[in-house]
């Protein structure tokens, strides 16, 4: 049988590139070769008799490097090839420079506290010092922020800044495990500060009870090592992404919706950014945010914990992380996948000819469709008070609820007919164009979309929007008629 | 082996390919005689679609094809190159595991210097290494123009 030796390896076979070997399987061929050419044995095999990483064995076109193939008898005319494997790559480096790591020291209580990290070969004292030296910003002390803040604090991150403008409200308690019933109506950052102090008083905790805007974000994040996005709306997500690109800070992104979550790392060493993957937000009102669409309690715990884990890996400089990738977790069916995120060379913020050079110059409200849109034909609407009056007067009108079935299950609108938004155009004949039709959704945004959809479909009857949706309506009627739930 | 001799045309092929691939890694083969690099062959990166930005691998069969082509051109495969985007041009643990004794390993560290088109966008650092025998450590080579 003929064995072809790659030019890269033939020095160890007395510079032969083809050797005739009177053997019929790979194991015997290798034994024959290493007996015949003494030098080749220590090059092909390490001290434990394992084939070295750079050696590959092919039989014909098939890779037969794995030992399971070595005893299979080969056909008489098979060519066996001894080839090199060339692989490698840039080392995964910590984002914390060595000077800062070296400036950190531990006292006895810290050695005891972080013992489980110090035991890990990949973390050890060096890694733990990096964690202590790290300065991390967490935007959002809500569902995702809860696990992120607590795990980063427990892991010993030296400086944690938490930015959130909101107060704790009852519906937060279902998934925001950072806050308890005693924290109701307190700023979320105050509650976060207490929790972190209870975990470790030595952590430098910075609480910012403010709303991030284009004119303050750069000052808030500049000089920090990592930003963790734990927000729940597109405007802040794009704002954070853009500010991170401008300040050169890696971003650990997380998002949840109902049963599904996503985690990714953006803008690491000029890698792809959030805009490369998501160039524009979905049309306003079309995709409910987490607060509108809901999420199962433990989901932010899962996604936030993965975010915290990625933050620590970046700080320590270990493992394979989600740089340029997006992990998508479906907690309902227990499936997950990793999508590749490609750098977009035409990206307006991180591409070669970036057009956005300052966040102040970009209109995030408009980009995310949050401005009152000046329609050619403005949509007319009733305030909840006006509609309530009309209902009380017994005015003739059609009420159309365009919400999805599961939303209606929470709160029904009496006497409304139900047409989900996707079916409106096709079912427009169910409406009477002679009388007023009032469209109802949760917050009064999808109902505007519904009216525009019907206009485009050629419906000519009078249409009105319930301003503020059923959310605004419930305080008016429900307060004196009792709960409709 | 103490040095590598490389012509500036070949240096340009190397740096151009690294810039084109940035922020991803690129890799390839270097052909020539002994310590003289006469040709650079870009091989892309077979890991590109599946793996991360910080890993590359070259298919063994592709290497074998290049060897045969080099033979026809009257040169030899004398080593490999790859880039380290935003990293120093020093071999990583994974690089060292795959260094074949006697083969030159060239690493190009490439970093982005500015985000404005009127300034040079990248700076590169080219370094060469060899493992002289399987027992010896990794030795850095002096890179010389010809």
Contacts between the chains, C-beta under 8 A, distances in Angstrom:
chain1	res1	chain2	res2	distance
A	4	B	64	7.8
A	6	B	60	7.9
A	6	B	63	6.8
A	6	B	64	6.2
A	6	B	67	6.2
A	7	B	67	4.6
A	7	B	70	7.5
A	7	B	71	7.8
A	7	B	76	5.9
A	7	B	77	5.0
A	8	B	63	7.2
A	8	B	67	7.6
A	8	B	77	6.1
A	8	B	100	5.2
A	8	B	103	5.5
A	9	B	100	6.8
A	11	B	101	7.6
A	11	B	102	5.4
A	12	B	101	7.8
A	42	B	134	5.5
A	42	B	135	7.8
A	43	B	101	6.2
A	43	B	134	5.1
A	52	B	97	8.0
A	53	B	97	4.4
A	53	B	98	5.4
A	54	B	97	7.4
A	54	B	98	4.7
A	54	B	99	7.1
A	54	B	100	5.0
A	56	B	60	4.3
A	58	B	60	6.7
A	58	B	61	7.1
A	61	B	61	7.3
A	63	B	60	7.5
A	81	B	60	7.8
A	81	B	64	6.5
A	83	B	60	3.7
A	83	B	61	7.2
A	83	B	63	6.3
A	83	B	64	5.6
A	84	B	60	6.4
A	84	B	63	5.9
A	84	B	100	5.5
A	84	B	103	7.7
A	85	B	57	7.1
A	85	B	58	7.9
A	85	B	60	5.8
A	85	B	98	6.3
A	86	B	27	7.2
A	86	B	57	6.8
A	86	B	58	4.3
A	86	B	63	6.5
A	86	B	80	5.1
A	86	B	98	5.8
A	87	B	47	7.8
A	87	B	55	7.3
A	87	B	56	6.4
A	87	B	57	3.8
A	87	B	58	7.2
A	87	B	94	6.7
A	87	B	98	5.0
A	88	B	55	7.7
A	88	B	56	6.6
A	88	B	82	6.3
A	88	B	91	7.2
A	88	B	92	6.2
A	88	B	94	4.7
A	88	B	95	3.5
A	88	B	96	7.9
A	88	B	97	7.6
A	88	B	98	5.3
A	89	B	25	6.1
A	89	B	54	4.7
A	89	B	55	4.0
A	89	B	56	5.5
A	89	B	82	7.3
A	89	B	84	7.7
A	89	B	92	6.2
A	89	B	94	5.6
A	89	B	95	7.1
A	90	B	25	6.7
A	90	B	54	4.7
A	90	B	83	7.8
A	90	B	84	3.8
A	90	B	85	6.3
A	90	B	86	7.6
A	90	B	87	3.9
A	90	B	92	6.3
A	91	B	54	7.7
A	91	B	84	7.8
A	91	B	87	6.3
A	91	B	90	7.9
A	91	B	92	3.6
A	91	B	93	7.0
A	91	B	94	7.8
A	92	B	54	6.1
A	93	B	87	6.2
A	269	B	23	6.5
A	269	B	85	6.6
A	269	B	86	3.7
A	270	B	22	7.7
A	270	B	23	5.2
A	270	B	85	7.8
A	270	B	86	6.6
A	270	B	112	4.9
A	271	B	23	5.1
A	271	B	53	6.2
A	272	B	23	7.9
A	320	B	52	5.8
A	321	B	52	7.8
A	323	B	52	6.2
A	323	B	53	6.1
A	323	B	54	7.7
A	324	B	23	7.9
A	324	B	52	6.6
A	324	B	53	5.3
A	325	B	52	7.1
A	340	B	49	7.0
A	343	B	23	6.0
A	343	B	24	7.9
A	352	B	117	6.9
A	352	B	121	7.6
A	353	B	117	6.0
A	354	B	115	5.9
